[in-house]
């Protein structure tokens, strides 16, 4: 198995099934209602829906990055300013984006892993490992928000 296959397998485990640390993102999302998804755990915090939309945004950024389409700069004030996508549509779009990104990682040329990402000062190897870590990080947040919301008195 080559390095891109290993990265793709790690991404698949974190997002679909097989994460060593607990439920994958897909397993968590399957148990989240639209009402739960759109409720922030505390005032000013991100909802599950906002976190998933953020993951979708970055999946698309990574997937679309190329020599002719450099990775956009990270701007904190714009990151969370996108209009909300309805929950069921968001999950559908996330699943499609997830599958397309996994395919891109799986088919990424090994020789290009050391190339610098257009618009960044690091190689594609860092970017591809980073998108896996990004999914894991925000999956943990989603698990925490879900737990907080489910533990509230009814």
Secondary structure, 3 states (H helix, E strand, C coil): CCHHHHHHHHHHHHHCCCCCCCCCHHHHHCCCCHHHHCCCCCCCCCCHHHHHHHHHHHHHHHHHCECCECCCCCCHHHHCCCCCCCHHHHHHHHHHHHHHHHHHHHCCCHHHCCCECCCCCCEHHHHHHHHHHHHHHHHHHHHHHHHHHHCCCC
